[in-house]
Every structure is written in C-alpha cells, then in structure tokens.
Amino acid sequence: PLSPLSFLYRTALVFPEHTAMIHGQTRRSWSETAQRCSRLASALTDRGIRRGDTVAVMAPNIPELFEAHFGVPMTGAVLNALNIRLDSASLAYILDHGEAKVLLTDTEFAPVIQEALHQCKGNPLVVDIDDSEGPGGERLGSILYEEFLAEGDPDYGANFPSDEWDAISLNYTSGTTGDPKGVVYHHRGAYLNSLSNLIGWDMGHHPVYLWTLPMFHCNGWCFPWTITMLGGTHVCLRKVTAKNIYNSVAEHHVTHLCGAPIVMNMISNAPKEEQRELPHRVEFMTAAAPPPPPVIAQMEEAGFNVTHVYGLTEVYGPAVVCE
C-alpha cells in the first residue's frame, strides 16, 4: 500500500543527520524528527487512539503541526488540521462533526478554543502546545505537548495502512450554503500528490522549504510529505510577514515557498529596509487567485521565479500547473 509514512522512514534512514527542521533557534535532524513523530504516535496509542479515530490540531506553521502529519497517521488515525482563523462556533462544529478524540492546541489560541470546547458536544483530550517562538497563553489541558511526547516510545513501529485507501487526514472546506464540508484524504492520494509536487516543480534534492503556506490548507498542499520525501529542510514560520520571509530566505538559503497572490504583494511591496538581497533565485508557487501580471513581474525582479498552479481542497491541493 502506498503511504507517505514511508517517506519519513526512508529519509531518516538515508539522511539521519541532515537538518529536517528549523524553527527559531531550534534545529533538528531527520533522525530526531522521526523519533519525535514516533513518540507522538506512541503517546496517542497509549491514550487509546486507534485506526479511524480523529486527532485535531490547532496551530500555526510550527514543528508540532508538522510532526502530527506523521505521528497521527502512524497510529492509523486521521489528522484534522484546524484553520486558525475560524471562529469558535465553526471550530466547535468541526470538532464534533469530525469526532475529534484528541486536540493538540497552541496556547496562543486558548481564548477561541476554550469557547469552542464549551460549545462542543464531545470531550476531546486537550494537549497544550507551548511554542518557544509564540506569545504564550492559557493552558486548557492537563498536559503539555513535550510532556506528552516524553511518554512515548521513540522506537514505536508505525501502523502502515493495510489498505492504501484508508483515511490519512480530514480537511474542511467552507461553502456559501451552510456548515463546513469535510474532505477525506487517503494515504494513496497523499502519496501521489506528494510526487506530483516534486515533478510539477522539478524540485531536485534537499530543498529548503519555507512554511508561508498554512499547513491547514489541504495539508499544506501535501508539502509536509513532499519535502520529507526529498530529504529537505522545513523552515517553520509562525508569523508570515515580508520581513520574516526575506530574513528566512537570506539566512537559511530557502529554495522554495508557496503562497496566495496576497503573499506575493507582501513580498514585492515590502519597505526597502525589510528587503534582503537573495542568495539565489527562489522558487515561488502561487494559487487561490490569478496573480496580476505586474505582481509577477515585480516578483521576478526581486529574485523569485513564479509558478502558477490551480487546485482545491477536494483534490489534495495543486492539480493543474502552468508550464
């Protein structure tokens, strides 16, 4: 059965010391990252999470949300990455509709999550994420994420799907006619779209990918799995600003990033004092709306090569590439 879980095991085996994760002052190798994913899976299993259960995560683009893209499906469970911009009523609906058994939540979002939990019919186990790069906030659960990981076994053996059509994640897409609709991704689809990203973008080996695109959008267009497959480096970005983007590209030699045209506007119209000279030409993939030609021209002039794609939540993200 095809599953993106295989990407993590291969990369940790072949490139154990290569940098997998950069987040603020934190650096982790692929060996360390794989162990953390295994610990998460083990801790979830010890709390009764089984095949087909849902684990929700409320977090920006931080390592914990990335780790959930492997740790949750390792148990056979389904990852539900929540949109951090939603209100409490929408979040409560999604938690109930998705039947979340566990909620990993960044303390920055404690106020809206607390409201959502009050409105929920369900009673998920709450695990608080206290991100060193975050603003902090109230703890809602009985255990912190790092304490939760400490309970887990770094040698936990993943429950690979017996059927590649088993669910790997649950995403919600909001229409204009009512409540958000759930879209189920399976292991096979996530695996194949990860390969599609590689081919469509001609990504090569060991890309350095900057997380400007939210991981809650189509599971980051499947790039958590694509970059892992390529033994690349994930550069997390908690807050997307032009200054943070330019600094990350310059300091970490970022090769690829994604975002809607609004992010292109942010980059191309950044004040001169926030811009940095890029160390090389940087690949930028955009979707969600047609980028205006003047903005594309500005991006190209700033040192970015723009690739325009089209996709939707129902098809794992990018489905059409403008060659």
N, C-alpha and C positions, 0 to 999 in steps of 0.2 A: 504494500500500500504506500502511495506517495504521501509524504508529510514533511512540512518544513522543519519539524523537530530534528530530522536527520541533518539539517544544515548546521545546527549548533554542535552536535556530536562530532561531525567531521572537522569543523573549524577548530574546536577545542583540542582535537587530536593532532591536527596537522600544524596549526599555528598557536600553540598554547601560550607563548609569551608575547604574541603580538597584541598591541593595545586594542581592546574591544570598546572601551567606554571612557569618555572624558566628560566630567561634569564638575565645573568649578575647579577646585584643587584636587578632585578625586580622579585617579587613573586606575583602571582595572584591566587585567589581561583577559584573554579568552578563556584561559583555564579558570581564573577566579570567577568570571561571569557565569560560566557553565555550572560551577559549584553553587553559586547563589541561586540560579534557576532551579537546580536540583533540590536545594534546601527549601525553597518556596513550595515546590511540588510535594515534598515530603511532609512539610508542616501542614499543608492543606489536606493531604491524605489522612494525617493523624487526627485532624478535626472532622473527619467523616466525608470529605469531598470525594465524589465518585464520578464515573462516566456519565456525561449528560447533565451534571449539575452546572449552575451558572455562578461565576465569580465576577463581580463588578469592580471596576477601578475608577476612582475619581481623582485624576492627577494631570498636571501639565506634562510636557515632554521631559521626564526625569528618568533615571535608571530603573526605578521601581516599576514604572509602567512598561518599559521595555522588557524587564525580567518576567513580567506577567504574560508577555506574548509567548513565552516558552514554558514557564513554570506552571501556568494554569493548564494548558493542553497536555502537558506531561502527565497529569493525573487522569486524563480522559475527559476533563471538564471543559466548559465553554467560557471564553473570555468575553466580557461585556465592558468595553472601554467607554465611559460616560463622557458626554460633551460637557466640558467645564463651564460653558456659557449658558446652560439651561437654568430655568427657574426651579423652585422646589417642587411645584406640582408636576412638572414634566419628569423630573428625576424620580419622584415617588411612583409615578405611573410606570416608568421603565423598570425600576427595581421590582415592582410587583409583577408586571407583565412578563419580565424575564425570569422571575422566580429566583432572584439572587440569594444564594446561601451565605456568601461572604462578600463584604465590601471593604476594599482597601481604599483609604481616602486620605488625601493630603490635608494637613491641618489648616492650610490657607482657606479651604472651602468648608470649614466646620459650620459656619452660620447657615449656609444654604442646605448642607447635608443634614444638619440637625432638624431643620424644618421638614425636609423630605422624609426623614425617618419617623417623625411624628405623624406624617400623613400616610405612611406605609401600612399595609395590612401585614406584610411579612416582618420578620425579625432577624435580619442577617447578622452574622458575626462581624463586628466592626474592628478593623485593624488600622491604626493611625500611622500615616507616613509623616515623619518629622524631617523634612528635607533641609540639609545644612545651607542650601542656597535660597531657601524660601523665607517668607516673613514670619513664619511660626503661626500659632493659633491654638485654639482649644482642642484638647483630646476628647474624643467621643467614645472611644472603645476602651477595652481593658488591657490592650497590649499594643506595643509599638512594632512597626514592621521589622526593625532589626532584631528585636526580641523574638518575634515570630520566626524569622529566618534561623535564629540560633537554636530553635527547637528541631530544625530539620536536618536531614542526613545529606551531606554533600555527595554521597555515592548512590543516591536514590536512582533506581532504574526506571526510566520513563515507560509509561503505558502507551506504546505506539498503537495507533488505531488498528483494529482488526479489519476495518472497512474504511477505505480512503474517503468515503462519502460521509463519515462521521463529522459532526459539527466541531469546528475549532474556535469559532467566535460568533458573537451576536452583535450586530450594529443596528442603530435606529436611524431611520431617515424620516424627516418630518415633511408631510404633505400639507396641502392647504385645506384639507377637508376633515381634519379630526386629529386623533391622537397619533403620536409617532408610530411608524410601522417597523416591525422587527425584520431584519435581513440576516439569514443564517449563512455563514461561510463554512465550507468543509475543507478538510485537510488537502484534498486533491486540488481544489481550486486555488487555495492559498499557495501551494507549492508551484503550480503552473504560472500563476500571475507573478510570482517572485522571479521566475525565469524570464517571463515576458518583459519585466522591467529591465533586466540585465541586457536582453537582446535589443529592445527598443531604444535604449540609451547608450548601448555599446560601452559598458561601464568598466571593463578591464578588471585588474586585480587590486585588492586592498584599497578601495575608495575610502575617502574620509568624508562622511556624510553629516551635514549639519541639520539638526532637527528643528526646522522652522515650520514644517507642515505638522499639524496636530496628529498625534498617534490615534486619536479617537475618530479621525476621518478615514473610514474604510481601512482601519488598522494601519494608518499611515501609508495608504496606497500599497500595502504589503512590503514596504521598505524595511521594517524591522527584520523580516525574514530574508529579503534580498541582500542587504548589507552583510548580514551574518553568513549567508551562503558564500559570499566573496571574501570572507576573512577581513572585512573592512573595519573601520573605526566609527563608532557612533558618537557624535559630539552633541550632547544634550543642551538645549537652550530653553530655560524655564520661561523667559520673557522675550518675545520677539520684538526687537527694536532695531532700527538701522545701525545704531552704534554697536550693539551686541553682535549683529551679523558681520559687520566689517571687521570687528576685533577678532571674532572666531575664525573667520576666513584667513586673516593675516597671521594669527598666532598658531593655528592648528593646521594650516595648509589644507583647508577644506577643498574638496574637489567637486562635490555635488550638493545641491539643496533643491527643495521644492517649495512651491507656494502659489497662492492665487495672485492675480494681477495687482491686488492691493499691496502685496508684499513687494512686488516689483516697483510700484510707485514709491513705497517707503525707501527702498534702496536707492533708486535713481534720483529722488528728490531730497536726499539726506543733506543736512547742512555740511559745508566743506570741512568743518572741524571734526565731524563724526566719520568722515570717509577715510579709508586707508588704501594705500596702494596694494593691489592684489599681487600675491607672489606668482600667480599663473592664471591662465584663463579658467574660469569656473563655470561648470555646467549648471543651468537652472531650468527645472521643469515646471511648467505652469499649466493650470487648468481652472475650472469653475466658471470662467467667463472669458470671452475673446479679448486678449490683450491688445490695446490700441497700438498701431504701428509706431507712433512716436515714442511710446514707452519701451517697446522692443529695441528701437534704435538707441535710446538712452542707456539701456542695459548693456547692449553690445559695446557701446563706447566706454562704459565703466569697467569692462573686462569680463562680462558674463556672456555665455553662449546659451540662447533661449531655445528650449524645445517645448512645443505646444502639444498638449495631449487632451483627450476627452475621456471621461469615464463617469461612473455613478456608483453609488453605494451597492446597488444590486449586482454589480459585476467586479467587485474587488478593487475598484479604483480604475487606473488607466486601462482603457480598452482600445483606443484609437490614437495613433501617433502621427503627427505631421512630419513627414520625412522631407 
